[in-house]
Amino acid sequence: MFGLGTGELILIFLAILLLFGAKRIPEIARGLGTGIREFKRATREIQDELSRPADRLEPPRPPLAKEAPEDSKNPSAA
């Protein structure tokens, strides 16, 4: 695992235990798990939205009406 041996992993665990204490480690692990779960949910939602066909995202718009020629707009210009 990341090129670390058993001795290094034990040393890292002991350092974390000394820094945070035995009571804080479960709280930290719970917060980390919640963060990872939220990140996975957000990425899944983005993937679902991107995989949806474009026509399902927005209803089609009706075609625009053609404008009348310039002369018919201003009858006094003739």
Residue pairs with C-beta under 8 A, 6 or more apart in sequence:
1 9
4 12
16 25
17 25
20 28
49 57
71 77
71 78
